[in-house]
Amino acid sequence: MQTSPAITAMPAGAGENAAVVIENVDKHFGDVKALRGLSARIYYGRLTGLVGPDGAGKTTLMRILTGLLVPNAGRVTLAGFDVVKDNDAIHVASGYMPQRFGLYEDLSVMENMRLYAQLRGMDADRNADLFAELLDFTRLGPFTKRLAGKLSGGMKQKLGLACALMARPKVLLLDEPGVGVDPVSRQDLWRMVQALTDEGMAVVWSTAYLDEAERCESVLLLNQGQLLFDGPPQALTAQLEGRSFRLEDVGAERRAVLTQALDLPSVSDGVIQGAGVRLVLRDGAQSREIQSLANQAQVRLAQVPARFEDAFIDLLGGGPGGTSTLAERLPPVELGSDIAVSCRNLTKRFGEFTATDNVSFEVQKGEIFGLLGPNGAGKSTTFKMLCGLLKPTAGEAHVVGHDLRRATGAAKSQLGYMAQKFSLYGLLSVQQNLEFSAGVYQLDGSTRRERIAEMIETFDLGDWLSATPDSLPLGHKQRLALACSLMHRPPVLFLDEPTSGVDPITRREFWTHINGLARKGVTIMVTTHFMDEAEYCDRVALLSQAQLIALDTPDALKRLAINPERPDPTMEDAFIHLVESADREMEAAT
């Protein structure tokens, strides 16, 4: 991709109170240039978002700021200390929460906090007031004796934040704290971070969620190690004024219409929004082509306000096209029934704990069906029962007509499953993982060779065949996991948070394939914490506290959250409203 000079929009009120000063920083790993001539400033009392696609250099920059990596050229100061020369002082002045936070899962919440206090050179016995303050701040007070490994994803992130705040740092560095966290828990993280910046702390929030970046006061947008934008997100969004549109009420044809739109020369990006299709025009393009598409589909074309996500994708050159080469190779799926997946009164208990409680629904052939809910709501447990990986305590489930209580093997041959924690073998290379998956599904001869070659080409894995999965960039690791789950061309596909942590462009690539597969009749069940991804689903089932609390189209669920203050709610608004309402009803009932 062609690089360009950084667009800089100075935040209002920015003065000399810089917490972090980055000057002409270079960092390379062999021939890989992770950062190239990077210069920027991060200010006290301000939340700064760090965004960019996979491989942009975000984590490398974070590690330089913490003193864990030394730049090859340039200089960085944090709270007035040089990150190389004053390394010990950096560890006192900064708090760091890495992407995969190092909690000790066999220790309790309190034991983890005491350990991190000791690692920061603090006497844990003399800091009871600080512990109490952090427990109150993160709302972890009732859970001090719970093992970290038993916490939900959101609670783990809160404990990680408490540990990062242990020494009262001047600068807090958070590397993708929202990954794998549901909207309710993410709202809590935002509340805590806002309180910290109000007190004058500088907070850097690296993120793959562009709605999070849009809420930051300032954003550093990296690509291929270079700074493309520095300033308030609204300043970048304003550059797209008049270029964002929506095809209204497209309905059942929205996937086909999106595919057509993304292949138009005038269109930079496009996504599904419920029953509509949102489109962004390229710079200088006219709306004639998309108006013609609207006329052809007999729907209304409306201009809508631009979002930061529109500007982000446009600045990086636009999203991928709308045609899935993988789906194009597939023959249409033929099933003996219109119902591909069903469950009735599905229940799973682990001892006295009920993970899934009396859940019932049906999924139509070719439907994209979303399963949403807070961390710990029972989504993954439900998935594993439907895949035959967990035996239900009560109830029944069918996949492509096979009863999972009696024909588990037959059902498994008809489905593909991409697990939340990658179902890849770390000791095998990429090539060996593909070979192994082909063998598991009993592919042999020319079919085996053709399918493996197809996956390598489709998911751009050619340069990584000898690498192990753990050494891959996250986006490529996810592509490999999806490739392995699709090797045998299953009529039903289960995707458990398939795009967690990957950048928006890679997410669009995934959804191009998912939309294409659905159009060929593949039935897809997906869990996700990205509420914009829920918009792609035909219907959404919402779980909370192990129970099914809502089941409808995305637009219908959003209508349930309308109130005078929120006349046009987002999917995230609907999620929070429905979960909090259900929680109140459950509390009242008990």
Secondary structure, DSSP 8 states (H G I E B T S, - for coil): ------EE---TT--S-EEEEEEEEEEEETTEEEEEEEEEEEETT-EEEEE-STTSSHHHHHHHHTTSS--SEEEEEETTEETTTTHHHHHHHEEEE-SS----TTSBHHHHHHHHHHHTT--GGG-HHHHHHHHHHHT-GGGTTSBGGGS-HHHHHHHHHHHHTTT--SEEEEESTTTT--HHHHHHHHHHHHHHHHTT-EEEEE-S-HHHHHTSSEEEEEETTEEEEEE-HHHHHGGGTT-EEEETT-GGGHHHHHHHHHTSTTEEEEEEETTEEEEEE-TT--SHHHHHHHHHHT--EEE----HHHHHHHHTT----S--HHHHTS-----SSSEEEEEEEEEEEETTEEEEEEEEEEEETT-EEEEE-STTSSHHHHHHHHTTSS--SEEEEEETTEETTT-HHHHHTTEEEE-SS----TTS-HHHHHHHHHHHTT--HHHHHHHHHHHHHHTT-GGGTTS-GGGS-HHHHHHHHHHHHHTT--SEEEEESTTTT--HHHHHHHHHHHHHHHHTT-EEEEE-S-HHHHTT-SEEEEEETTEEEEEE-HHHHHHTT-BTTBSS--HHHHHHHHHHHHHHHHHHH-
